[in-house]
Amino acid sequence: MKKLLIIVLGALFLNVKAQTGKTLQGKITEATIFLNGATITELVNFQIKKGNMLLVVDNLPSDINPSRVTALLPEGAELLSISSETILHEDFIKHPDIKIIYDSMLLLENQSKALRFRIDALNLELDLLKRNLYIGGTNTGVNIAELQKATDFYRIRQDDIYNRLMKDNIQSSIIGEKILVLNARSKVMINNLLSLSGKMSIAISSQIEGSTSMLVKYFTFKAAWKPIYDIKVEDVGKPMQLIQKGKILNQTEKDWKNVKTVLSTADPSVSISRPELEVWALDFVSQRGKKINLGYNGRDKDYFDEKAKEEISSNTGNMNRKSANSANNTEVTVSELSNDFMIAEPVNIASGITPQTIVINSYLLNTTYEYTGIPQLQTIPFLIGKTTDWRNVPLSDGPASIYIGKNFIGESYISIASIADTLEISLGRNKKVVMDKRMKEDLTSKSFFGNTITENFIYEITVKNNNANDIVFELWDQVPVSKQEDIVVTVNDISGAMIDEKTGKLTWRFNLKPGEERKINISFSIKYPRSKKVQVKRFKALKCPDF
């Protein structure tokens, strides 16, 4: 089995070049981390001699780009050439994870061999049984008892052999599949994680000697960061605190210890060649681009324009990525002018699959608070924080965890492309404002006249402020809109609401003092032919377990 594993990987060794020169290892001191990749600086200490030297810095990420490596030498030394390449470590088999896979494959291979031996033996026995079916000689007969006994023996034995062969063949197939899976897993692990790393060869000419050091820089895709936020409101009426954070993933196979770190929104793939300016074309932006996140039930303000009859769906942001160089990438919108965030304290980030979060900065934003109620869909109104101070904050797209007081409310999402003059953040549902919508059953009626039916609907919405301070409340509701000429909707009373004639959306905006209650009346009638059926009542679908 060991020979088989070495044969599988043998081709990888053909491209490995013999190492020459002084082999060194550096210590990571600085990292400029981009949304997809990082520029790493390592400090390399070594003994320098006069004349020409070849220095080899190894234990680097396997994906370093030869065109993006540099070296800063001490005074008195001149750089002759610099290159990088990928090397293969021959001691990969000693890695604990690889050893576990190898031992498992060896055990399965031994089980497979034992099964093959048993299958061969059973097939041989079956063949012998088939060749010895004749009982007795040509001149001698066999009595009935002996014949019955012999046929019973052959039948029972053949049935037993066939059953055992079937079970053993199934087990052999299962073991073969397990070996294939483990072999594929070992190749992925060796190729991507264990066996490969990078090295940098630096040829120098020196006029000095003694103990010295140099800085080497390289770019790798095995590190990345993404912006996330905490939004904290101590109490309604006080400024909103926005805490800007960076979630950093280090998969360089080297732990970062006391590393000076910069988080950048620049594009590391930009060429050094001079670019050309593209046409800066202006156009009108649809109002539907202006979003207002409603926590776990995010929708835009014009939600009712097209889908007033649908239930608000969950819209929780999620930007998880399994690895820094994974194909499962998420597009993040950032400012056209790149921002570099210098982290005040050196960071420690272990290499692996677990990201680490650090604080970039904290901002206090002057905020006004309003409530948005949609009683048709939600019984609890949403608290919305609005601020224009966001212009002074270098924002990027990212999820935001919402806290009111010390309580975690939920997660929203900041999308800078959808922000106009004011950044609006949903602070979740707030039970300090009580909202209720009821149909006045005693006033709702259905009448028949000639060939038509007229249905009258009267609703009452109640909103009460249980806060200790004044609030601004925006209420959304709707009246039906006819799509047929012979269905006539007449709006009788909407308590002074603004109405969108095309969609039937109703909007009220008013102030409520502490303890104040406001009642809103909605009254309308629907007239349609008696010969036709109109679905007036609306229903919603909910999911539940099937048991």
Secondary structure in CASP SS format (residue, H / E / C, confidence):
PFRMAT SS
TARGET T0000
AUTHOR 0000-0000-0000
METHOD secondary structure of the structure
MODEL  1
M C 1.00
K H 1.00
K H 1.00
L H 1.00
L H 1.00
I H 1.00
I H 1.00
V H 1.00
L H 1.00
G H 1.00
A H 1.00
L H 1.00
F H 1.00
L C 1.00
N C 1.00
V C 1.00
K C 1.00
A C 1.00
Q C 1.00
T C 1.00
G C 1.00
K E 1.00
T E 1.00
L E 1.00
Q C 1.00
G C 1.00
K E 1.00
I E 1.00
T E 1.00
E E 1.00
A E 1.00
T E 1.00
I E 1.00
F E 1.00
L C 1.00
N C 1.00
G E 1.00
A E 1.00
T E 1.00
I E 1.00
T E 1.00
E E 1.00
L E 1.00
V E 1.00
N E 1.00
F E 1.00
Q E 1.00
I E 1.00
K C 1.00
K C 1.00
G E 1.00
N E 1.00
M E 1.00
L E 1.00
L E 1.00
V E 1.00
V E 1.00
D E 1.00
N E 1.00
L E 1.00
P C 1.00
S C 1.00
D C 1.00
I C 1.00
N C 1.00
P H 1.00
S H 1.00
R H 1.00
V C 1.00
T E 1.00
A E 1.00
L E 1.00
L C 1.00
P C 1.00
E C 1.00
G C 1.00
A E 1.00
E E 1.00
L E 1.00
L E 1.00
S E 1.00
I E 1.00
S E 1.00
S E 1.00
E E 1.00
T E 1.00
I E 1.00
L E 1.00
H C 1.00
E C 1.00
D C 1.00
F H 1.00
I H 1.00
K H 1.00
H C 1.00
P H 1.00
D H 1.00
I H 1.00
K H 1.00
I H 1.00
I H 1.00
Y H 1.00
D H 1.00
S H 1.00
M H 1.00
L H 1.00
L H 1.00
L H 1.00
E H 1.00
N H 1.00
Q H 1.00
S H 1.00
K H 1.00
A H 1.00
L H 1.00
R H 1.00
F H 1.00
R H 1.00
I H 1.00
D H 1.00
A H 1.00
L H 1.00
N H 1.00
L H 1.00
E H 1.00
L H 1.00
D H 1.00
L H 1.00
L H 1.00
K H 1.00
R H 1.00
N C 1.00
L C 1.00
Y C 1.00
I C 1.00
G C 1.00
G C 1.00
T C 1.00
N C 1.00
T C 1.00
G C 1.00
V C 1.00
N C 1.00
I H 1.00
A H 1.00
E H 1.00
L H 1.00
Q H 1.00
K H 1.00
A H 1.00
T H 1.00
D H 1.00
F H 1.00
Y H 1.00
R H 1.00
I H 1.00
R H 1.00
Q H 1.00
D H 1.00
D H 1.00
I H 1.00
Y H 1.00
N H 1.00
R H 1.00
L H 1.00
M H 1.00
K H 1.00
D H 1.00
N H 1.00
I H 1.00
Q H 1.00
S H 1.00
S H 1.00
I H 1.00
I H 1.00
G H 1.00
E H 1.00
K H 1.00
I H 1.00
L H 1.00
V H 1.00
L H 1.00
N H 1.00
A H 1.00
R H 1.00
S H 1.00
K H 1.00
V H 1.00
M H 1.00
I H 1.00
N H 1.00
N H 1.00
L H 1.00
L H 1.00
S C 1.00
L E 1.00
S E 1.00
G E 1.00
K E 1.00
M E 1.00
S E 1.00
I E 1.00
A E 1.00
I E 1.00
S E 1.00
S E 1.00
Q C 1.00
I C 1.00
E C 1.00
G E 1.00
S E 1.00
T E 1.00
S E 1.00
M E 1.00
L E 1.00
V E 1.00
K E 1.00
Y E 1.00
F E 1.00
T E 1.00
F C 1.00
K C 1.00
A E 1.00
A E 1.00
W E 1.00
K E 1.00
P E 1.00
I E 1.00
Y E 1.00
D E 1.00
I E 1.00
K E 1.00
V E 1.00
E C 1.00
D C 1.00
V C 1.00
G C 1.00
K C 1.00
P C 1.00
M E 1.00
Q E 1.00
L E 1.00
I E 1.00
Q E 1.00
K E 1.00
G E 1.00
K E 1.00
I E 1.00
L E 1.00
N E 1.00
Q C 1.00
T C 1.00
E C 1.00
K C 1.00
D C 1.00
W E 1.00
K E 1.00
N E 1.00
V E 1.00
K E 1.00
T E 1.00
V E 1.00
L E 1.00
S E 1.00
T C 1.00
A C 1.00
D C 1.00
P C 1.00
S C 1.00
V C 1.00
S C 1.00
I C 1.00
S C 1.00
R C 1.00
P C 1.00
E C 1.00
L C 1.00
E C 1.00
V C 1.00
W C 1.00
A C 1.00
L C 1.00
D C 1.00
F C 1.00
V C 1.00
S C 1.00
Q H 1.00
R H 1.00
G H 1.00
K C 1.00
K C 1.00
I C 1.00
N C 1.00
L C 1.00
G H 1.00
Y H 1.00
N H 1.00
G C 1.00
R C 1.00
D C 1.00
K C 1.00
D C 1.00
Y H 1.00
F H 1.00
D H 1.00
E H 1.00
K H 1.00
A C 1.00
K C 1.00
E C 1.00
E C 1.00
I C 1.00
S C 1.00
S C 1.00
N C 1.00
T C 1.00
G C 1.00
N C 1.00
M C 1.00
N C 1.00
R C 1.00
K C 1.00
S C 1.00
A C 1.00
N C 1.00
S C 1.00
A C 1.00
N C 1.00
N C 1.00
T C 1.00
E C 1.00
V C 1.00
T C 1.00
V C 1.00
S C 1.00
E C 1.00
L C 1.00
S C 1.00
N C 1.00
D E 1.00
F E 1.00
M E 1.00
I C 1.00
A C 1.00
E C 1.00
P C 1.00
V E 1.00
N E 1.00
I E 1.00
A C 1.00
S C 1.00
G C 1.00
I C 1.00
T C 1.00
P C 1.00
Q E 1.00
T E 1.00
I E 1.00
V E 1.00
I E 1.00
N E 1.00
S E 1.00
Y E 1.00
L E 1.00
L E 1.00
N C 1.00
T C 1.00
T E 1.00
Y E 1.00
E E 1.00
Y E 1.00
T E 1.00
G E 1.00
I C 1.00
P C 1.00
Q C 1.00
L C 1.00
Q C 1.00
T C 1.00
I C 1.00
P C 1.00
F E 1.00
L E 1.00
I E 1.00
G E 1.00
K E 1.00
T E 1.00
T C 1.00
D H 1.00
W H 1.00
R H 1.00
N H 1.00
V C 1.00
P C 1.00
L C 1.00
S C 1.00
D C 1.00
G E 1.00
P E 1.00
A E 1.00
S E 1.00
I E 1.00
Y E 1.00
I E 1.00
G C 1.00
K C 1.00
N E 1.00
F E 1.00
I E 1.00
G E 1.00
E E 1.00
S E 1.00
Y E 1.00
I E 1.00
S C 1.00
I H 1.00
A H 1.00
S H 1.00
I C 1.00
A C 1.00
D C 1.00
T C 1.00
L E 1.00
E E 1.00
I E 1.00
S E 1.00
L E 1.00
G E 1.00
R E 1.00
N C 1.00
K C 1.00
K C 1.00
V E 1.00
V E 1.00
M E 1.00
D E 1.00
K E 1.00
R E 1.00
M E 1.00
K C 1.00
E C 1.00
D C 1.00
L C 1.00
T C 1.00
S E 1.00
K E 1.00
S E 1.00
F E 1.00
F E 1.00
G C 1.00
N C 1.00
T E 1.00
I E 1.00
T E 1.00
E E 1.00
N E 1.00
F E 1.00
I E 1.00
Y E 1.00
E E 1.00
I E 1.00
T E 1.00
V E 1.00
K E 1.00
N E 1.00
N C 1.00
N C 1.00
A C 1.00
N C 1.00
D C 1.00
I E 1.00
V E 1.00
F E 1.00
E E 1.00
L E 1.00
W E 1.00
D E 1.00
Q E 1.00
V C 1.00
P C 1.00
V C 1.00
S C 1.00
K C 1.00
Q C 1.00
E C 1.00
D C 1.00
I C 1.00
V E 1.00
V E 1.00
T E 1.00
V E 1.00
N E 1.00
D E 1.00
I C 1.00
S C 1.00
G C 1.00
A C 1.00
M E 1.00
I E 1.00
D C 1.00
E C 1.00
K C 1.00
T C 1.00
G C 1.00
K E 1.00
L E 1.00
T E 1.00
W E 1.00
R E 1.00
F E 1.00
N E 1.00
L E 1.00
K C 1.00
P C 1.00
G C 1.00
E C 1.00
E E 1.00
R E 1.00
K E 1.00
I E 1.00
N E 1.00
I E 1.00
S E 1.00
F E 1.00
S E 1.00
I E 1.00
K E 1.00
Y E 1.00
P E 1.00
R C 1.00
S C 1.00
K C 1.00
K C 1.00
V C 1.00
Q C 1.00
V C 1.00
K C 1.00
R C 1.00
F C 1.00
K C 1.00
A C 1.00
L C 1.00
K C 1.00
C C 1.00
P C 1.00
D C 1.00
F C 1.00
END
